[in-house]
Amino acid sequence: MSRLILLFTSVIVATLFTINAFWLQLKGHSTIAIIDRLPLLVAPAKYVYYIWFIVFLFLFLWIYNYIKLRRTEFFLSNLQTMLFILVVILEITTLWSWHSNQFVLSTVTLFLQVAVLGGLYLSYPLKKEYFSLRMPIAIFFSWSTFLLILMGCYLLVDLQWSAFGISNALWAVIVMTFGTAIALHLRYHHFDIVFPLMFIWCYLGIAVQNGFDELLVTTAALFLAGVMIVGIILIKKNPEHLK
């Protein structure tokens, strides 16, 4: 029961802190307002960030599922509890650093957050019994991965990186292609639909944000979203060990 209390408290704290940072004001600015300071072609339309509410909704459902599994072999382990609490600590540190204009530190802590989330994600066996427990973490993991890509690009622009002379539009396409490769890797090797769906949501937001102003970026975002849709449909969905 103590593990459930720790989880519930952690999700409550993360929810309140994130909502305050993204839509209200943390240290005088919202996270989205800070992102908008620089011309980022991989920044999605503002509605995309509302996915945070879906992330936290599924995390509360994740805890609810564990309440029903308290006396079963599927109950949360001590390692999983510690990993999740560490993720929340890193998320708060990331947002606090971001709002303190410490973008290098913020990117490093977000990278660590994604790494720990990846460890938590991989702690769930690829069996159908674990699907409802794994999916909320997959949602959190995929969204955090996109944010890492976004904030990494922000840091490079803030540091006035030359991008090897590559145009901003072409660099954005390369970055989105890299994100697509990650999503399809997890779709193929971990039979994960959630990860590519999250990136489809984000890439559609990038297309909406850029519109006709950056046709190369918009076209690439829509094309790569289509590639991931095809990957979701065509890649084998029911391997033997998931039956």
C-alpha atoms as an extended CHARMM CRD file, in Angstrom:
* protein
*
       243  EXT
         1         1  MET       CA              0.0000000000        0.0000000000        0.0000000000  PROA      1               0.0000000000
         2         2  SER       CA              2.8770000000        2.3800000000        0.7370000000  PROA      2               0.0000000000
         3         3  ARG       CA              4.0650000000        2.0220000000       -2.8650000000  PROA      3               0.0000000000
         4         4  LEU       CA              0.6480000000        3.0560000000       -4.1570000000  PROA      4               0.0000000000
         5         5  ILE       CA              0.6250000000        6.1040000000       -1.8710000000  PROA      5               0.0000000000
         6         6  LEU       CA              4.0540000000        7.1040000000       -3.1680000000  PROA      6               0.0000000000
         7         7  LEU       CA              2.8950000000        6.6880000000       -6.7680000000  PROA      7               0.0000000000
         8         8  PHE       CA             -0.3080000000        8.6400000000       -6.2360000000  PROA      8               0.0000000000
         9         9  THR       CA              1.5190000000       11.4820000000       -4.4810000000  PROA      9               0.0000000000
        10        10  SER       CA              4.1500000000       11.5900000000       -7.2190000000  PROA      10              0.0000000000
        11        11  VAL       CA              1.5700000000       11.8050000000      -10.0020000000  PROA      11              0.0000000000
        12        12  ILE       CA             -0.3640000000       14.5350000000       -8.1750000000  PROA      12              0.0000000000
        13        13  VAL       CA              2.8000000000       16.5940000000       -7.6940000000  PROA      13              0.0000000000
        14        14  ALA       CA              3.9140000000       16.0590000000      -11.3050000000  PROA      14              0.0000000000
        15        15  THR       CA              0.4620000000       16.9970000000      -12.6330000000  PROA      15              0.0000000000
        16        16  LEU       CA              0.2030000000       20.2390000000      -10.6610000000  PROA      16              0.0000000000
        17        17  PHE       CA              3.7950000000       21.2780000000      -11.3590000000  PROA      17              0.0000000000
        18        18  THR       CA              3.5540000000       20.5500000000      -15.0900000000  PROA      18              0.0000000000
        19        19  ILE       CA              0.2260000000       22.3390000000      -15.5560000000  PROA      19              0.0000000000
        20        20  ASN       CA              1.5930000000       25.3410000000      -13.6940000000  PROA      20              0.0000000000
        21        21  ALA       CA              4.7600000000       25.3570000000      -15.8150000000  PROA      21              0.0000000000
        22        22  PHE       CA              3.1580000000       24.8460000000      -19.2350000000  PROA      22              0.0000000000
        23        23  TRP       CA             -0.0110000000       26.9370000000      -18.9720000000  PROA      23              0.0000000000
        24        24  LEU       CA              0.3030000000       29.2400000000      -15.9820000000  PROA      24              0.0000000000
        25        25  GLN       CA              3.5650000000       30.8380000000      -14.9360000000  PROA      25              0.0000000000
        26        26  LEU       CA              6.6120000000       29.3280000000      -13.3220000000  PROA      26              0.0000000000
        27        27  LYS       CA              9.1580000000       32.0250000000      -12.4780000000  PROA      27              0.0000000000
        28        28  GLY       CA              7.2310000000       34.5160000000      -14.5770000000  PROA      28              0.0000000000
        29        29  HSD       CA              6.8470000000       32.5370000000      -17.8330000000  PROA      29              0.0000000000
        30        30  SER       CA              5.0540000000       29.4990000000      -19.2180000000  PROA      30              0.0000000000
        31        31  THR       CA              7.0400000000       26.6720000000      -20.8100000000  PROA      31              0.0000000000
        32        32  ILE       CA              5.2640000000       27.2030000000      -24.1220000000  PROA      32              0.0000000000
        33        33  ALA       CA              6.0880000000       30.9310000000      -24.0750000000  PROA      33              0.0000000000
        34        34  ILE       CA              9.7760000000       30.1030000000      -23.6310000000  PROA      34              0.0000000000
        35        35  ILE       CA              9.6530000000       27.6360000000      -26.5440000000  PROA      35              0.0000000000
        36        36  ASP       CA              8.0610000000       30.3400000000      -28.7110000000  PROA      36              0.0000000000
        37        37  ARG       CA             11.0110000000       32.6880000000      -28.1190000000  PROA      37              0.0000000000
        38        38  LEU       CA             13.0500000000       30.9800000000      -30.8230000000  PROA      38              0.0000000000
        39        39  PRO       CA             12.0770000000       30.0810000000      -34.4220000000  PROA      39              0.0000000000
        40        40  LEU       CA             11.9010000000       26.2890000000      -34.0860000000  PROA      40              0.0000000000
        41        41  LEU       CA             10.5810000000       24.4820000000      -37.1470000000  PROA      41              0.0000000000
        42        42  VAL       CA             10.0630000000       21.2820000000      -35.1090000000  PROA      42              0.0000000000
        43        43  ALA       CA              7.8760000000       23.0570000000      -32.5530000000  PROA      43              0.0000000000
        44        44  PRO       CA              4.2670000000       21.8680000000      -32.9040000000  PROA      44              0.0000000000
        45        45  ALA       CA              1.0640000000       23.9020000000      -32.7020000000  PROA      45              0.0000000000
        46        46  LYS       CA              0.0750000000       24.8270000000      -29.1450000000  PROA      46              0.0000000000
        47        47  TYR       CA             -2.8320000000       22.3720000000      -28.9950000000  PROA      47              0.0000000000
        48        48  VAL       CA             -0.3440000000       19.4710000000      -29.1390000000  PROA      48              0.0000000000
        49        49  TYR       CA              0.8290000000       20.2060000000      -25.6000000000  PROA      49              0.0000000000
        50        50  TYR       CA             -2.6190000000       19.3560000000      -24.2330000000  PROA      50              0.0000000000
        51        51  ILE       CA             -1.5050000000       15.7360000000      -24.5940000000  PROA      51              0.0000000000
        52        52  TRP       CA             -0.1070000000       16.2420000000      -21.0800000000  PROA      52              0.0000000000
        53        53  PHE       CA             -3.6630000000       15.8090000000      -19.7490000000  PROA      53              0.0000000000
        54        54  ILE       CA             -3.9380000000       12.4390000000      -21.5170000000  PROA      54              0.0000000000
        55        55  VAL       CA             -0.5430000000       11.4370000000      -20.1000000000  PROA      55              0.0000000000
        56        56  PHE       CA             -1.6050000000       12.1650000000      -16.5290000000  PROA      56              0.0000000000
        57        57  LEU       CA             -5.0590000000       10.6360000000      -16.9970000000  PROA      57              0.0000000000
        58        58  PHE       CA             -3.4500000000        7.3570000000      -18.0330000000  PROA      58              0.0000000000
        59        59  LEU       CA             -0.9840000000        7.5360000000      -15.1500000000  PROA      59              0.0000000000
        60        60  PHE       CA             -3.9060000000        7.7610000000      -12.7100000000  PROA      60              0.0000000000
        61        61  LEU       CA             -5.5000000000        4.7880000000      -14.4770000000  PROA      61              0.0000000000
        62        62  TRP       CA             -2.1380000000        3.0170000000      -14.1580000000  PROA      62              0.0000000000
        63        63  ILE       CA             -2.2940000000        3.4550000000      -10.3840000000  PROA      63              0.0000000000
        64        64  TYR       CA             -5.9350000000        2.3280000000      -10.3240000000  PROA      64              0.0000000000
        65        65  ASN       CA             -4.9820000000       -0.8740000000      -12.1550000000  PROA      65              0.0000000000
        66        66  TYR       CA             -2.3160000000       -1.5630000000       -9.5670000000  PROA      66              0.0000000000
        67        67  ILE       CA             -4.8590000000       -1.1100000000       -6.7710000000  PROA      67              0.0000000000
        68        68  LYS       CA             -6.7840000000       -4.0300000000       -8.2500000000  PROA      68              0.0000000000
        69        69  LEU       CA             -3.5810000000       -6.0910000000       -8.5390000000  PROA      69              0.0000000000
        70        70  ARG       CA             -2.2940000000       -5.5720000000       -4.9960000000  PROA      70              0.0000000000
        71        71  ARG       CA             -2.1840000000       -9.2520000000       -4.0990000000  PROA      71              0.0000000000
        72        72  THR       CA             -1.1070000000      -10.6560000000       -7.4330000000  PROA      72              0.0000000000
        73        73  GLU       CA              2.1900000000      -11.3760000000       -9.1650000000  PROA      73              0.0000000000
        74        74  PHE       CA              1.6140000000       -8.3790000000      -11.4460000000  PROA      74              0.0000000000
        75        75  PHE       CA              1.8410000000       -5.8260000000       -8.6360000000  PROA      75              0.0000000000
        76        76  LEU       CA              4.3370000000       -2.9820000000       -8.8400000000  PROA      76              0.0000000000
        77        77  SER       CA              7.8790000000       -3.8930000000       -7.8050000000  PROA      77              0.0000000000
        78        78  ASN       CA             10.1190000000       -1.7940000000       -5.5750000000  PROA      78              0.0000000000
        79        79  LEU       CA             12.3960000000       -1.0960000000       -8.5420000000  PROA      79              0.0000000000
        80        80  GLN       CA              9.5110000000        0.1650000000      -10.6720000000  PROA      80              0.0000000000
        81        81  THR       CA              8.3680000000        2.3990000000       -7.8200000000  PROA      81              0.0000000000
        82        82  MET       CA             11.8150000000        3.9200000000       -7.4120000000  PROA      82              0.0000000000
        83        83  LEU       CA             12.2100000000        4.4220000000      -11.1490000000  PROA      83              0.0000000000
        84        84  PHE       CA              8.9070000000        6.2680000000      -11.4200000000  PROA      84              0.0000000000
        85        85  ILE       CA              9.6500000000        8.5360000000       -8.4530000000  PROA      85              0.0000000000
        86        86  LEU       CA             13.0330000000        9.3220000000      -10.0190000000  PROA      86              0.0000000000
        87        87  VAL       CA             11.2660000000       10.2050000000      -13.2900000000  PROA      87              0.0000000000
        88        88  VAL       CA              9.0340000000       12.6960000000      -11.4580000000  PROA      88              0.0000000000
        89        89  ILE       CA             12.0140000000       14.2630000000       -9.6790000000  PROA      89              0.0000000000
        90        90  LEU       CA             13.8490000000       14.6160000000      -12.9890000000  PROA      90              0.0000000000
        91        91  GLU       CA             10.7760000000       16.0990000000      -14.6750000000  PROA      91              0.0000000000
        92        92  ILE       CA             10.4180000000       18.7670000000      -11.9950000000  PROA      92              0.0000000000
        93        93  THR       CA             14.1590000000       19.4860000000      -12.1860000000  PROA      93              0.0000000000
        94        94  THR       CA             13.9280000000       19.7650000000      -15.9720000000  PROA      94              0.0000000000
        95        95  LEU       CA             11.0770000000       22.2720000000      -15.8790000000  PROA      95              0.0000000000
        96        96  TRP       CA             12.6400000000       24.3060000000      -13.0710000000  PROA      96              0.0000000000
        97        97  SER       CA             15.9450000000       24.4900000000      -14.9770000000  PROA      97              0.0000000000
        98        98  TRP       CA             14.1410000000       25.3740000000      -18.2030000000  PROA      98              0.0000000000
        99        99  HSD       CA             12.3540000000       28.2720000000      -16.5210000000  PROA      99              0.0000000000
       100       100  SER       CA             15.6640000000       29.4010000000      -15.0200000000  PROA      100             0.0000000000
       101       101  ASN       CA             17.0900000000       29.6530000000      -18.5650000000  PROA      101             0.0000000000
       102       102  GLN       CA             19.5430000000       26.8450000000      -17.7640000000  PROA      102             0.0000000000
       103       103  PHE       CA             18.8650000000       25.0730000000      -21.0310000000  PROA      103             0.0000000000
       104       104  VAL       CA             21.9280000000       22.8160000000      -20.9730000000  PROA      104             0.0000000000
       105       105  LEU       CA             21.0660000000       21.4710000000      -17.5150000000  PROA      105             0.0000000000
       106       106  SER       CA             17.4130000000       21.1440000000      -18.4990000000  PROA      106             0.0000000000
       107       107  THR       CA             18.2810000000       19.1070000000      -21.5910000000  PROA      107             0.0000000000
       108       108  VAL       CA             20.6130000000       16.8560000000      -19.6020000000  PROA      108             0.0000000000
       109       109  THR       CA             18.0020000000       16.1610000000      -16.9170000000  PROA      109             0.0000000000
       110       110  LEU       CA             15.3500000000       15.5310000000      -19.5770000000  PROA      110             0.0000000000
       111       111  PHE       CA             17.7040000000       13.0630000000      -21.2500000000  PROA      111             0.0000000000
       112       112  LEU       CA             18.1000000000       11.2870000000      -17.9070000000  PROA      112             0.0000000000
       113       113  GLN       CA             14.3310000000       11.3310000000      -17.4520000000  PROA      113             0.0000000000
       114       114  VAL       CA             13.8220000000        9.6590000000      -20.8270000000  PROA      114             0.0000000000
       115       115  ALA       CA             16.5380000000        7.1060000000      -20.0190000000  PROA      115             0.0000000000
       116       116  VAL       CA             14.9040000000        6.1980000000      -16.7030000000  PROA      116             0.0000000000
       117       117  LEU       CA             11.4870000000        6.0580000000      -18.3660000000  PROA      117             0.0000000000
       118       118  GLY       CA             13.0040000000        3.7320000000      -20.9320000000  PROA      118             0.0000000000
       119       119  GLY       CA             14.2100000000        1.4790000000      -18.1260000000  PROA      119             0.0000000000
       120       120  LEU       CA             10.7450000000        1.4900000000      -16.5660000000  PROA      120             0.0000000000
       121       121  TYR       CA              9.1890000000        0.8080000000      -19.9800000000  PROA      121             0.0000000000
       122       122  LEU       CA             11.4690000000       -2.1840000000      -20.5410000000  PROA      122             0.0000000000
       123       123  SER       CA             10.7000000000       -3.5790000000      -17.0750000000  PROA      123             0.0000000000
       124       124  TYR       CA              7.3270000000       -4.7630000000      -18.3970000000  PROA      124             0.0000000000
       125       125  PRO       CA              7.4360000000       -8.1140000000      -20.2180000000  PROA      125             0.0000000000
       126       126  LEU       CA              5.9730000000       -8.2780000000      -23.7300000000  PROA      126             0.0000000000
       127       127  LYS       CA              2.9230000000      -10.2540000000      -22.6280000000  PROA      127             0.0000000000
       128       128  LYS       CA             -0.7220000000       -9.3610000000      -23.0160000000  PROA      128             0.0000000000
       129       129  GLU       CA             -1.2520000000       -9.5320000000      -19.2300000000  PROA      129             0.0000000000
       130       130  TYR       CA              0.9890000000       -6.4720000000      -18.8490000000  PROA      130             0.0000000000
       131       131  PHE       CA             -0.5100000000       -4.4010000000      -21.6760000000  PROA      131             0.0000000000
       132       132  SER       CA             -2.7280000000       -2.1970000000      -19.4830000000  PROA      132             0.0000000000
       133       133  LEU       CA              0.2040000000       -1.5820000000      -17.1200000000  PROA      133             0.0000000000
       134       134  ARG       CA              2.7150000000       -0.8730000000      -19.8680000000  PROA      134             0.0000000000
       135       135  MET       CA              0.5840000000        1.4570000000      -21.9950000000  PROA      135             0.0000000000
       136       136  PRO       CA              0.5240000000        4.4880000000      -19.6180000000  PROA      136             0.0000000000
       137       137  ILE       CA              4.3140000000        4.3200000000      -19.3170000000  PROA      137             0.0000000000
       138       138  ALA       CA              4.5760000000        4.0360000000      -23.1100000000  PROA      138             0.0000000000
       139       139  ILE       CA              2.4890000000        7.2190000000      -23.4670000000  PROA      139             0.0000000000
       140       140  PHE       CA              4.6800000000        9.0680000000      -20.9600000000  PROA      140             0.0000000000
       141       141  PHE       CA              7.8700000000        7.6840000000      -22.5330000000  PROA      141             0.0000000000
       142       142  SER       CA              6.9190000000        8.6390000000      -26.1030000000  PROA      142             0.0000000000
       143       143  TRP       CA              5.8250000000       12.1720000000      -25.1680000000  PROA      143             0.0000000000
       144       144  SER       CA              8.9760000000       12.7370000000      -23.1050000000  PROA      144             0.0000000000
       145       145  THR       CA             11.0890000000       11.5120000000      -26.0260000000  PROA      145             0.0000000000
       146       146  PHE       CA              9.4740000000       14.0410000000      -28.3510000000  PROA      146             0.0000000000
       147       147  LEU       CA             10.0370000000       16.7940000000      -25.7920000000  PROA      147             0.0000000000
       148       148  LEU       CA             13.6970000000       15.7730000000      -25.5680000000  PROA      148             0.0000000000
       149       149  ILE       CA             14.0480000000       16.1580000000      -29.3370000000  PROA      149             0.0000000000
       150       150  LEU       CA             12.2640000000       19.5180000000      -29.2040000000  PROA      150             0.0000000000
       151       151  MET       CA             14.2980000000       20.8830000000      -26.2900000000  PROA      151             0.0000000000
       152       152  GLY       CA             17.5200000000       19.5530000000      -27.7580000000  PROA      152             0.0000000000
       153       153  CYS       CA             16.8090000000       21.5150000000      -30.9380000000  PROA      153             0.0000000000
       154       154  TYR       CA             15.9640000000       24.5670000000      -28.8360000000  PROA      154             0.0000000000
       155       155  LEU       CA             19.3000000000       24.3160000000      -27.0510000000  PROA      155             0.0000000000
       156       156  LEU       CA             21.2110000000       24.1150000000      -30.3430000000  PROA      156             0.0000000000
       157       157  VAL       CA             19.3970000000       27.1620000000      -31.7200000000  PROA      157             0.0000000000
       158       158  ASP       CA             20.0150000000       29.0450000000      -28.4650000000  PROA      158             0.0000000000
       159       159  LEU       CA             23.7290000000       28.2150000000      -28.7350000000  PROA      159             0.0000000000
       160       160  GLN       CA             23.6530000000       29.4460000000      -32.3680000000  PROA      160             0.0000000000
       161       161  TRP       CA             24.8960000000       26.1300000000      -33.6970000000  PROA      161             0.0000000000
       162       162  SER       CA             25.6590000000       26.2920000000      -37.4200000000  PROA      162             0.0000000000
       163       163  ALA       CA             24.1720000000       22.8300000000      -38.1710000000  PROA      163             0.0000000000
       164       164  PHE       CA             27.1320000000       22.1250000000      -40.5190000000  PROA      164             0.0000000000
       165       165  GLY       CA             25.7200000000       24.7130000000      -42.9210000000  PROA      165             0.0000000000
       166       166  ILE       CA             22.4960000000       22.7600000000      -43.4370000000  PROA      166             0.0000000000
       167       167  SER       CA             19.3500000000       24.8540000000      -43.8370000000  PROA      167             0.0000000000
       168       168  ASN       CA             16.9070000000       25.0260000000      -40.9330000000  PROA      168             0.0000000000
       169       169  ALA       CA             14.2000000000       23.2810000000      -42.9630000000  PROA      169             0.0000000000
       170       170  LEU       CA             16.4440000000       20.3810000000      -43.9810000000  PROA      170             0.0000000000
       171       171  TRP       CA             17.7170000000       20.0440000000      -40.4040000000  PROA      171             0.0000000000
       172       172  ALA       CA             14.1070000000       19.8420000000      -39.1850000000  PROA      172             0.0000000000
       173       173  VAL       CA             13.4210000000       17.0500000000      -41.7040000000  PROA      173             0.0000000000
       174       174  ILE       CA             16.5030000000       15.1340000000      -40.5230000000  PROA      174             0.0000000000
       175       175  VAL       CA             15.4010000000       15.4580000000      -36.8980000000  PROA      175             0.0000000000
       176       176  MET       CA             11.8650000000       14.2830000000      -37.6950000000  PROA      176             0.0000000000
       177       177  THR       CA             13.2490000000       11.3350000000      -39.6590000000  PROA      177             0.0000000000
       178       178  PHE       CA             15.3390000000       10.3790000000      -36.6300000000  PROA      178             0.0000000000
       179       179  GLY       CA             12.2080000000       10.5150000000      -34.4390000000  PROA      179             0.0000000000
       180       180  THR       CA             10.3330000000        8.3530000000      -36.9380000000  PROA      180             0.0000000000
       181       181  ALA       CA             13.1260000000        5.7710000000      -36.8760000000  PROA      181             0.0000000000
       182       182  ILE       CA             12.8620000000        5.5500000000      -33.0730000000  PROA      182             0.0000000000
       183       183  ALA       CA              9.0810000000        5.1470000000      -33.2400000000  PROA      183             0.0000000000
       184       184  LEU       CA              9.2460000000        2.4190000000      -35.8920000000  PROA      184             0.0000000000
       185       185  HSD       CA             12.0360000000        0.6310000000      -34.0110000000  PROA      185             0.0000000000
       186       186  LEU       CA              9.8230000000        0.3610000000      -30.9450000000  PROA      186             0.0000000000
       187       187  ARG       CA              6.8470000000       -0.6000000000      -33.1070000000  PROA      187             0.0000000000
       188       188  TYR       CA              8.8130000000       -3.4460000000      -34.6830000000  PROA      188             0.0000000000
       189       189  HSD       CA             10.8710000000       -4.7210000000      -31.7520000000  PROA      189             0.0000000000
       190       190  HSD       CA              8.4620000000       -4.0170000000      -28.8700000000  PROA      190             0.0000000000
       191       191  PHE       CA              5.1610000000       -4.2240000000      -30.7700000000  PROA      191             0.0000000000
       192       192  ASP       CA              4.3000000000       -0.7640000000      -29.4930000000  PROA      192             0.0000000000
       193       193  ILE       CA              1.4630000000        1.1550000000      -31.1800000000  PROA      193             0.0000000000
       194       194  VAL       CA              1.4630000000        3.9920000000      -28.6480000000  PROA      194             0.0000000000
       195       195  PHE       CA              4.9180000000        5.3720000000      -29.4870000000  PROA      195             0.0000000000
       196       196  PRO       CA              4.2900000000        5.9450000000      -33.2210000000  PROA      196             0.0000000000
       197       197  LEU       CA              0.7880000000        7.2750000000      -32.4650000000  PROA      197             0.0000000000
       198       198  MET       CA              2.3080000000        9.9120000000      -30.1850000000  PROA      198             0.0000000000
       199       199  PHE       CA              4.7850000000       10.9670000000      -32.8620000000  PROA      199             0.0000000000
       200       200  ILE       CA              1.9980000000       11.0960000000      -35.4590000000  PROA      200             0.0000000000
       201       201  TRP       CA              0.1240000000       13.4730000000      -33.1420000000  PROA      201             0.0000000000
       202       202  CYS       CA              3.2210000000       15.6520000000      -32.7600000000  PROA      202             0.0000000000
       203       203  TYR       CA              4.1110000000       15.6390000000      -36.4630000000  PROA      203             0.0000000000
       204       204  LEU       CA              0.5990000000       16.6660000000      -37.4430000000  PROA      204             0.0000000000
       205       205  GLY       CA              1.0200000000       19.5290000000      -34.9750000000  PROA      205             0.0000000000
       206       206  ILE       CA              4.3120000000       20.4730000000      -36.6530000000  PROA      206             0.0000000000
       207       207  ALA       CA              2.5650000000       20.4970000000      -40.0490000000  PROA      207             0.0000000000
       208       208  VAL       CA             -0.2160000000       22.7170000000      -38.6930000000  PROA      208             0.0000000000
       209       209  GLN       CA              2.2840000000       25.0940000000      -37.0940000000  PROA      209             0.0000000000
       210       210  ASN       CA              4.3990000000       25.4980000000      -40.2350000000  PROA      210             0.0000000000
       211       211  GLY       CA              1.5540000000       25.4820000000      -42.7370000000  PROA      211             0.0000000000
       212       212  PHE       CA              2.4610000000       26.9720000000      -46.1110000000  PROA      212             0.0000000000
       213       213  ASP       CA              5.3240000000       29.0230000000      -44.6710000000  PROA      213             0.0000000000
       214       214  GLU       CA              7.6880000000       26.0340000000      -44.6090000000  PROA      214             0.0000000000
       215       215  LEU       CA              6.3670000000       23.6300000000      -47.2160000000  PROA      215             0.0000000000
       216       216  LEU       CA              9.3400000000       21.2600000000      -46.9860000000  PROA      216             0.0000000000
       217       217  VAL       CA              8.8590000000       20.8020000000      -43.2360000000  PROA      217             0.0000000000
       218       218  THR       CA              5.0830000000       20.5150000000      -43.5350000000  PROA      218             0.0000000000
       219       219  THR       CA              5.2900000000       17.9780000000      -46.3690000000  PROA      219             0.0000000000
       220       220  ALA       CA              7.9400000000       15.9350000000      -44.5410000000  PROA      220             0.0000000000
       221       221  ALA       CA              5.9140000000       15.9260000000      -41.3050000000  PROA      221             0.0000000000
       222       222  LEU       CA              2.8140000000       14.6720000000      -43.1270000000  PROA      222             0.0000000000
       223       223  PHE       CA              4.7990000000       12.1000000000      -45.1110000000  PROA      223             0.0000000000
       224       224  LEU       CA              6.5480000000       10.7300000000      -42.0080000000  PROA      224             0.0000000000
       225       225  ALA       CA              3.2400000000       10.5940000000      -40.1460000000  PROA      225             0.0000000000
       226       226  GLY       CA              1.9140000000        8.5350000000      -43.0530000000  PROA      226             0.0000000000
       227       227  VAL       CA              4.9510000000        6.2320000000      -42.8630000000  PROA      227             0.0000000000
       228       228  MET       CA              4.2380000000        5.5980000000      -39.1790000000  PROA      228             0.0000000000
       229       229  ILE       CA              0.5680000000        4.9130000000      -39.9000000000  PROA      229             0.0000000000
       230       230  VAL       CA              1.6300000000        2.3050000000      -42.4470000000  PROA      230             0.0000000000
       231       231  GLY       CA              4.0600000000        0.8780000000      -39.8900000000  PROA      231             0.0000000000
       232       232  ILE       CA              1.2840000000        0.5500000000      -37.3240000000  PROA      232             0.0000000000
       233       233  ILE       CA             -0.9530000000       -1.2410000000      -39.8210000000  PROA      233             0.0000000000
       234       234  LEU       CA              1.5520000000       -3.5400000000      -41.5170000000  PROA      234             0.0000000000
       235       235  ILE       CA              3.9650000000       -4.5540000000      -38.7740000000  PROA      235             0.0000000000
       236       236  LYS       CA              2.9550000000       -7.7980000000      -37.0910000000  PROA      236             0.0000000000
       237       237  LYS       CA              0.7100000000       -7.0410000000      -34.1220000000  PROA      237             0.0000000000
       238       238  ASN       CA              0.2610000000      -10.4270000000      -32.4750000000  PROA      238             0.0000000000
       239       239  PRO       CA              3.6130000000      -12.1940000000      -31.9910000000  PROA      239             0.0000000000
       240       240  GLU       CA              3.4510000000      -15.5840000000      -30.3490000000  PROA      240             0.0000000000
       241       241  HSD       CA              4.5500000000      -14.4090000000      -26.9000000000  PROA      241             0.0000000000
       242       242  LEU       CA              1.7780000000      -11.7730000000      -26.8140000000  PROA      242             0.0000000000
       243       243  LYS       CA             -1.0120000000      -14.2980000000      -27.3790000000  PROA      243             0.0000000000
